[in-house]
Amino acid sequence: MTTAPRPAWSDDDIEAFRDLAATFFEKECAPNEQRWGEQQHVDRDIWRKAGDLGLLCPSIPTEYGGGGGTFAHEAVVAEEQVRRLAPSLGTSVHSTIVAHYINSYGTDEQKQRWLPRLSSGELVGAIAMTEPGTGSDLQNVKTKAIRDGDEYVIDGSKTFITNGLLAELIIVVAKTDPDNAASGISLVVVETEQARGFSRGRVLKKIGQHGQDTAELFFDGVRVPASNLIGTEEGQGFVQLMQQLPQERLIIGVVAAAAIEAALAETIAYTKQREAFGKPIFAFQNTKFTLADLATTAKIGRVFIDDCIAKHLRGELDIPTASMAKYWLTEQQCRVADECLQLFGGYGYMTEYPIATMFTDSRVQKIYGGTNEIMKEIISRFL
Ligand SMILES: Cc1cc2nc3c(=O)[nH]c(=O)nc-3n(C[C@H](O)[C@H](O)[C@H](O)COP(=O)(O)OP(=O)(O)OC[C@H]3O[C@@H](n4cnc5c(N)ncnc54)[C@H](O)[C@@H]3O)c2cc1C
């Protein structure tokens, strides 16, 4: 288990909130991780517990039921989740992403309708962009939401959706004008309880993150009120996505930086107690040099991500820098997890050792939130 010095962007209130999150993940989540992994989802009531403690939607204004904090509160929840080895609860998608689309672009009525229930855990949130035929090329989504009187009729399918099994509020990326690319895209909310024609497919079997319910979703003539369009105007979805994706990428970077530190701490502790040839593994020059290299990476990653967080809190984090944080830190996370695992020998391949889970969980970080190739595309556009 790792602790880190207080970052410059934090303060006493945020650290008290960090302690709350740490205790929650350590006591309420970590002991259940193995079972959640086997059943491929967390228990539904853990969302309520997180909501009761104020750990959901911490940066949504209090008038809409949120915590009234900032991105710093989102960051400490993500960091403590990693440090307490409790990765399954999909809070980043729920709080840092889904709630923020509603908060940033929703009408007051929509905010009143949905945000308090997301904050309490009464609703679990998901965002459905990816389709079987379209991932990176988001402008090319085929799911349609066609206006019919006072309703939208949604047809299409989505895949790889985090919180897909348990979500009751799903932001669907759909074409309200299928003849147009980016300008035809809108974000439409589906509340699954009332949605006839909505169904969930398999909870997908993954190589890591086993306790997160990543699922397929199907929409077959699903009718939702026209007032479920996020905002007041059709065709704004792509712009809304582009504006919010930097925060999504930043939180992935926050997780990566914390995961690097956690893997390093686990490995230093292990190599100091495991012996070979009559001395600790740590004493071999190869081990010391590897760990010195990884500790340097961890330090650079920490300085970079703290700077990104501070910039985001000031409203100054630009699109390429957020993409750099996602790209570079997740590449390093995968490298660090791999090199640390090697220092565990065969034990590193055994799932009872956290380093094994850190290794398998890390891989997807280079893929979701926009692949790292797409991150490099974005960065290069600003050169
Ligand atoms: C565990 C998990 C959770 C996820 N959660 C969600 C979620 O909650 N909501 C959601 O909507 N999606 C989610 N996703 C989907 C994820 O965002 C996509 O998988 C990702 O965007 C890539 O899309 P794709 O899988 O269709 O790959 P593709 O777009 O088919 O890409 C395949 C390869 O081609 C490369 N490529 C594509 N275009 C270019 C280009 N222009 N230049 C260079 N290389 C390119 C990619 O980088 C990749 O290496 C999740 C995925 C996983 C695995």
The ligand as an SDF file (V2000), in Angstrom:
LIG
                    3D

 53 58  0  0  0  0  0  0  0  0999 V2000
  -12.1450   -2.3240  -20.8230 C   0  0  0  0  0  0  0  0  0  0  0  0
  -12.6770   -1.3130  -21.7920 C   0  0  0  0  0  0  0  0  0  0  0  0
  -13.5660   -0.3430  -21.3400 C   0  0  0  0  0  0  0  0  0  0  0  0
  -14.1070    0.5720  -22.2450 C   0  0  0  0  0  0  0  0  0  0  0  0
  -15.0440    1.4700  -21.8060 N   0  0  0  0  0  0  0  0  0  0  0  0
  -15.7120    2.2160  -22.7420 C   0  0  0  0  0  0  0  0  0  0  0  0
  -16.8320    3.0220  -22.3560 C   0  0  0  0  0  0  0  0  0  0  0  0
  -17.2010    3.1050  -21.1750 O   0  0  0  0  0  0  0  0  0  0  0  0
  -17.4880    3.7060  -23.3160 N   0  0  0  0  0  0  0  0  0  0  0  0
  -17.1280    3.6540  -24.6330 C   0  0  0  0  0  0  0  0  0  0  0  0
  -17.7780    4.2800  -25.4490 O   0  0  0  0  0  0  0  0  0  0  0  0
  -16.0650    2.9130  -25.0310 N   0  0  0  0  0  0  0  0  0  0  0  0
  -15.3580    2.1830  -24.1140 C   0  0  0  0  0  0  0  0  0  0  0  0
  -14.3070    1.4040  -24.5080 N   0  0  0  0  0  0  0  0  0  0  0  0
  -13.9400    1.3710  -25.9210 C   0  0  0  0  0  0  0  0  0  0  0  0
  -12.6310    2.0740  -26.2520 C   0  0  0  0  0  0  0  0  0  0  0  0
  -12.7490    3.4530  -26.0660 O   0  0  0  0  0  0  0  0  0  0  0  0
  -12.2580    1.6580  -27.6880 C   0  0  0  0  0  0  0  0  0  0  0  0
  -11.9020    0.3010  -27.6490 O   0  0  0  0  0  0  0  0  0  0  0  0
  -11.1420    2.5070  -28.2560 C   0  0  0  0  0  0  0  0  0  0  0  0
  -11.5800    3.8200  -28.4800 O   0  0  0  0  0  0  0  0  0  0  0  0
  -10.5990    1.9310  -29.5720 C   0  0  0  0  0  0  0  0  0  0  0  0
  -11.6190    1.6430  -30.4680 O   0  0  0  0  0  0  0  0  0  0  0  0
  -11.6650    0.2020  -31.1770 P   0  0  0  0  0  0  0  0  0  0  0  0
  -11.5770   -0.8200  -30.1140 O   0  0  0  0  0  0  0  0  0  0  0  0
  -12.8360    0.1670  -32.0780 O   0  0  0  0  0  0  0  0  0  0  0  0
  -10.3290    0.1360  -32.0230 O   0  0  0  0  0  0  0  0  0  0  0  0
  -10.1010    0.6660  -33.5210 P   0  0  0  0  0  0  0  0  0  0  0  0
  -10.6140    2.0460  -33.6490 O   0  0  0  0  0  0  0  0  0  0  0  0
  -10.6270   -0.3690  -34.4710 O   0  0  0  0  0  0  0  0  0  0  0  0
   -8.5230    0.6900  -33.6000 O   0  0  0  0  0  0  0  0  0  0  0  0
   -7.7180   -0.4770  -33.8600 C   0  0  0  0  0  0  0  0  0  0  0  0
   -6.2580   -0.0270  -33.9450 C   0  0  0  0  0  0  0  0  0  0  0  0
   -6.1150    0.9190  -35.0090 O   0  0  0  0  0  0  0  0  0  0  0  0
   -5.5160    2.0980  -34.5370 C   0  0  0  0  0  0  0  0  0  0  0  0
   -6.0480    3.2670  -35.2450 N   0  0  0  0  0  0  0  0  0  0  0  0
   -7.3350    3.5910  -35.4720 C   0  0  0  0  0  0  0  0  0  0  0  0
   -7.4080    4.7680  -36.1020 N   0  0  0  0  0  0  0  0  0  0  0  0
   -6.1430    5.2080  -36.2690 C   0  0  0  0  0  0  0  0  0  0  0  0
   -5.5480    6.3660  -36.8440 C   0  0  0  0  0  0  0  0  0  0  0  0
   -6.2900    7.3540  -37.3540 N   0  0  0  0  0  0  0  0  0  0  0  0
   -4.1910    6.4630  -36.8480 N   0  0  0  0  0  0  0  0  0  0  0  0
   -3.4220    5.4890  -36.3140 C   0  0  0  0  0  0  0  0  0  0  0  0
   -3.9220    4.3730  -35.7670 N   0  0  0  0  0  0  0  0  0  0  0  0
   -5.2710    4.2400  -35.7270 C   0  0  0  0  0  0  0  0  0  0  0  0
   -5.8820    2.1520  -33.0660 C   0  0  0  0  0  0  0  0  0  0  0  0
   -5.0040    2.9970  -32.3440 O   0  0  0  0  0  0  0  0  0  0  0  0
   -5.7810    0.6950  -32.6780 C   0  0  0  0  0  0  0  0  0  0  0  0
   -4.4400    0.3800  -32.4170 O   0  0  0  0  0  0  0  0  0  0  0  0
  -13.7150    0.5370  -23.6180 C   0  0  0  0  0  0  0  0  0  0  0  0
  -12.7930   -0.4250  -24.0400 C   0  0  0  0  0  0  0  0  0  0  0  0
  -12.2830   -1.3490  -23.1590 C   0  0  0  0  0  0  0  0  0  0  0  0
  -11.3440   -2.3880  -23.6780 C   0  0  0  0  0  0  0  0  0  0  0  0
  1  2  1  0
  2  3  1  0
  2 52  2  0
  3  4  2  0
  4  5  1  0
  4 50  1  0
  5  6  2  0
  6  7  1  0
  6 13  1  0
  7  8  2  0
  7  9  1  0
  9 10  1  0
 10 11  2  0
 10 12  1  0
 12 13  2  0
 13 14  1  0
 14 15  1  0
 14 50  1  0
 15 16  1  0
 16 17  1  0
 16 18  1  0
 18 19  1  0
 18 20  1  0
 20 21  1  0
 20 22  1  0
 22 23  1  0
 23 24  1  0
 24 25  2  0
 24 26  1  0
 24 27  1  0
 27 28  1  0
 28 29  2  0
 28 30  1  0
 28 31  1  0
 31 32  1  0
 32 33  1  0
 33 34  1  0
 33 48  1  0
 34 35  1  0
 35 36  1  0
 35 46  1  0
 36 37  1  0
 36 45  1  0
 37 38  2  0
 38 39  1  0
 39 40  1  0
 39 45  2  0
 40 41  1  0
 40 42  2  0
 42 43  1  0
 43 44  2  0
 44 45  1  0
 46 47  1  0
 46 48  1  0
 48 49  1  0
 50 51  2  0
 51 52  1  0
 52 53  1  0
M  END
$$$$
